[in-house]
Amino acid sequence: MRWRGKWATQNEKVGELVLIAYPYLLIAFAFCVLLGFGLGRYRDASFQNRGEALISKTIQANFAPPNFHLLNHITLQLQDGTTQVDHILVSKFGVFVIETKDYKGWIFANSKQATWTQVVFGRKFRFQNPIFQNMRHVQAVEKLLDFLPSSAIKSLVVFVGKAEFKTEKPPGVYAISELINYQQGHTEEVLSLNRVQFCVGRLETTRLAITRQTDLAHLQSLERRLGRKKLN
């Protein structure tokens, strides 16, 4: 029976070590999350276009940590290639997946059509329905944050620039001037602060590196997936 007593003593020592180390492990995890968040903000600034930079500036000026965490230029690996999300705003009020469009001229839109039309000085240009485009982004985020209910992840398309809608603006599509009111309208807390930090940590550790090589590989992935159609 002596060996049983020795085994029990060893188990007690292991348990004591785990209890002692646990707070330090939590601190280390929190540090990694914050470090990843800080590095992410530093890295993605130089890879944003004018419209994306304007959205980032607007959000950061009005929605600050710890209740809100903004990630920009997020490239995620999928089974059939990659997908690139302009912005993901993680907050206690939900996870907002944002597609930015910096357009001018007249916009003719229909939420059910595959393409929309931009008219500039009488010239027409077709571009992919951004609601459909962002749907792929939302699905990628839902899969990554599979511990959240789908209702907590929301799709948002924001137009910056001088675009004017000549048709009724589809649901889920906003001008940048409407963005702040839209976000402030979400007052029901659906995520705890710990859950917010966990979401940010998973996104930061899963996203691909923000490099020119990543962007080039993403464009090549799009060409393969869309059969070398014109991309917008």
C-alpha positions as CSV (number, residue, x, y, z in Angstrom):
1,M,0.0,0.0,0.0
2,R,3.1,2.2,0.3
3,W,3.2,2.9,-3.4
4,R,-0.4,4.1,-3.3
5,G,0.5,6.7,-0.7
6,K,3.5,7.8,-2.7
7,W,1.3,8.1,-5.9
8,A,-1.3,10.2,-4.0
9,T,1.5,12.5,-2.7
10,Q,2.8,13.0,-6.2
11,N,-0.7,13.8,-7.5
12,E,-1.1,16.3,-4.7
13,K,2.1,18.0,-5.7
14,V,1.1,18.1,-9.4
15,G,-2.2,19.6,-8.4
16,E,-0.5,22.3,-6.3
17,L,1.8,23.1,-9.2
18,V,-1.2,23.5,-11.5
19,L,-2.9,25.8,-9.1
20,I,0.2,27.9,-8.7
21,A,0.8,28.1,-12.5
22,Y,-2.8,28.8,-13.5
23,P,-2.9,32.5,-12.8
24,Y,0.4,33.0,-14.7
25,L,-1.0,31.1,-17.7
26,L,-4.0,33.3,-17.7
27,I,-1.8,36.4,-17.6
28,A,0.4,35.0,-20.5
29,F,-2.7,34.3,-22.6
30,A,-4.1,37.8,-22.0
31,F,-0.7,39.3,-22.9
32,C,-0.6,37.4,-26.2
33,V,-4.1,38.6,-27.1
34,L,-3.2,42.2,-26.4
35,L,0.1,41.9,-28.2
36,G,-1.5,40.4,-31.2
37,F,-4.2,43.1,-31.2
38,G,-1.5,45.8,-31.0
39,L,0.6,44.3,-33.7
40,G,-2.4,43.8,-35.9
41,R,-3.3,47.5,-35.7
42,Y,0.3,48.5,-36.6
43,R,0.6,46.1,-39.5
44,D,-2.6,46.7,-41.3
45,A,-2.5,50.5,-41.5
46,S,-0.2,50.6,-44.5
47,F,-2.3,48.0,-46.4
48,Q,-5.5,50.0,-46.4
49,N,-6.9,52.0,-49.3
50,R,-8.5,55.4,-48.8
51,G,-11.9,54.1,-48.0
52,E,-10.8,51.4,-45.6
53,A,-8.6,53.9,-43.8
54,L,-11.5,56.3,-43.4
55,I,-13.7,53.6,-42.0
56,S,-10.9,52.6,-39.5
57,K,-10.5,56.2,-38.4
58,T,-14.2,56.7,-37.9
59,I,-14.6,53.5,-35.9
60,Q,-11.5,54.0,-33.7
61,A,-12.6,57.6,-33.0
62,N,-16.0,56.5,-31.7
63,F,-15.7,52.9,-30.5
64,A,-12.7,52.2,-28.3
65,P,-11.5,49.3,-26.2
66,P,-12.2,47.4,-24.0
67,N,-15.8,47.2,-25.4
68,F,-14.7,47.4,-29.0
69,H,-11.8,45.9,-30.9
70,L,-11.2,46.6,-34.6
71,L,-9.3,44.4,-36.9
72,N,-8.4,45.5,-40.5
73,H,-7.4,43.7,-43.7
74,I,-8.0,40.2,-42.4
75,T,-7.1,37.3,-44.8
76,L,-8.4,33.9,-43.8
77,Q,-7.5,30.6,-45.3
78,L,-10.5,28.5,-46.6
79,Q,-10.7,25.1,-48.2
80,D,-11.2,26.6,-51.7
81,G,-8.7,29.5,-51.3
82,T,-8.7,32.6,-49.2
83,T,-11.0,35.4,-48.3
84,Q,-10.1,38.9,-47.4
85,V,-12.2,40.9,-45.0
86,D,-11.9,44.7,-44.9
87,H,-12.8,45.1,-41.2
88,I,-14.1,43.0,-38.3
89,L,-15.4,45.0,-35.3
90,V,-15.6,42.7,-32.2
91,S,-17.6,44.1,-29.4
92,K,-19.9,43.2,-26.5
93,F,-22.7,43.9,-28.8
94,G,-21.7,41.5,-31.5
95,V,-19.2,40.8,-34.2
96,F,-19.6,43.1,-37.2
97,V,-18.1,42.0,-40.6
98,I,-17.6,45.1,-42.7
99,E,-17.2,45.4,-46.4
100,T,-16.0,48.9,-47.6
101,K,-16.8,50.4,-51.0
102,D,-15.2,53.7,-52.0
103,Y,-17.3,54.7,-55.0
104,K,-18.5,57.8,-56.7
105,G,-21.3,58.5,-59.2
106,W,-24.7,56.9,-59.2
107,I,-25.3,53.4,-57.8
108,F,-28.2,51.1,-59.0
109,A,-28.6,48.3,-56.6
110,N,-30.8,45.3,-56.0
111,S,-30.1,43.0,-53.0
112,K,-31.0,39.9,-55.1
113,Q,-29.0,40.6,-58.2
114,A,-25.4,39.3,-58.6
115,T,-24.1,42.6,-59.9
116,W,-24.8,46.2,-59.3
117,T,-24.2,49.2,-61.6
118,Q,-22.2,52.3,-61.1
119,V,-22.7,55.2,-63.5
120,V,-20.0,57.9,-63.8
121,F,-20.5,60.7,-66.4
122,G,-22.8,58.5,-68.4
123,R,-20.4,55.5,-68.4
124,K,-21.7,52.3,-66.8
125,F,-19.6,49.9,-64.7
126,R,-20.8,46.6,-63.2
127,F,-19.4,45.3,-59.9
128,Q,-20.1,42.4,-57.7
129,N,-23.0,42.7,-55.3
130,P,-21.2,43.5,-52.1
131,I,-23.9,41.9,-50.0
132,F,-23.1,38.5,-51.7
133,Q,-19.3,39.3,-51.4
134,N,-19.6,39.9,-47.7
135,M,-21.7,36.8,-47.2
136,R,-18.5,34.7,-47.9
137,H,-16.7,36.8,-45.3
138,V,-19.4,36.3,-42.7
139,Q,-19.4,32.5,-43.3
140,A,-15.7,32.4,-42.8
141,V,-15.9,34.3,-39.6
142,E,-18.8,32.1,-38.4
143,K,-16.8,29.0,-39.0
144,L,-13.8,30.4,-37.1
145,L,-15.9,31.7,-34.2
146,D,-18.1,28.6,-34.1
147,F,-18.7,29.0,-30.4
148,L,-20.8,32.1,-31.1
149,P,-24.5,31.9,-32.2
150,S,-24.9,33.0,-35.8
151,S,-27.1,35.9,-34.7
152,A,-24.1,37.5,-33.0
153,I,-22.2,37.9,-36.3
154,K,-23.6,40.6,-38.5
155,S,-22.9,41.7,-42.1
156,L,-22.4,45.4,-42.9
157,V,-21.6,47.1,-46.2
158,V,-20.5,50.7,-46.0
159,F,-20.1,53.1,-48.9
160,V,-17.7,56.0,-48.6
161,G,-17.0,58.7,-51.2
162,K,-19.6,60.6,-53.2
163,A,-21.7,57.7,-54.4
164,E,-25.4,58.4,-54.6
165,F,-28.0,55.5,-54.7
166,K,-30.6,56.0,-57.4
167,T,-32.5,52.9,-56.2
168,E,-33.6,52.1,-52.7
169,K,-30.6,51.2,-50.6
170,P,-30.8,47.5,-49.7
171,P,-30.9,46.4,-46.1
172,G,-27.5,46.1,-44.5
173,V,-26.0,48.8,-46.7
174,Y,-25.0,52.2,-45.2
175,A,-23.2,55.4,-46.0
176,I,-20.3,56.2,-43.8
177,S,-22.4,59.0,-42.3
178,E,-24.8,56.4,-41.0
179,L,-22.2,54.0,-39.6
180,I,-22.0,55.6,-36.1
181,N,-25.8,55.7,-35.6
182,Y,-26.0,52.1,-36.7
183,Q,-23.4,50.9,-34.2
184,Q,-24.8,53.0,-31.4
185,G,-28.2,51.4,-32.1
186,H,-26.9,48.0,-30.8
187,T,-27.2,48.3,-27.1
188,E,-27.9,44.7,-26.1
189,E,-24.8,43.0,-24.8
190,V,-24.4,39.5,-26.3
191,L,-20.7,38.9,-25.5
192,S,-18.8,39.2,-22.2
193,L,-15.4,41.0,-22.2
194,N,-13.6,37.7,-21.8
195,R,-15.4,36.4,-24.9
196,V,-14.6,39.5,-26.8
197,Q,-10.9,39.0,-26.0
198,F,-11.1,35.4,-26.9
199,C,-12.6,36.2,-30.3
200,V,-9.9,38.8,-31.0
201,G,-7.2,36.3,-30.0
202,R,-8.6,33.6,-32.3
203,L,-8.9,36.0,-35.2
204,E,-5.4,37.4,-34.7
205,T,-3.7,34.0,-34.4
206,T,-5.6,32.5,-37.4
207,R,-5.3,35.4,-39.9
208,L,-2.6,35.2,-42.5
209,A,0.3,37.6,-42.3
210,I,-0.3,41.1,-43.6
211,T,2.2,41.1,-46.5
212,R,2.3,41.9,-50.2
213,Q,2.9,38.2,-50.8
214,T,-0.4,37.4,-48.9
215,D,-2.3,39.9,-51.0
216,L,-0.8,38.5,-54.3
217,A,-1.7,34.9,-53.3
218,H,-5.3,36.1,-52.5
219,L,-5.6,37.7,-55.9
220,Q,-4.4,34.5,-57.5
221,S,-6.9,32.5,-55.4
222,L,-9.7,34.8,-56.6
223,E,-8.7,34.3,-60.2
224,R,-8.7,30.5,-59.9
225,R,-12.1,30.5,-58.0
226,L,-13.8,33.0,-60.4
227,G,-12.3,31.7,-63.6
228,R,-10.3,34.9,-64.3
229,K,-13.3,37.1,-64.4
230,K,-12.9,40.8,-64.0
231,L,-12.6,41.5,-60.2
232,N,-14.1,44.5,-58.5
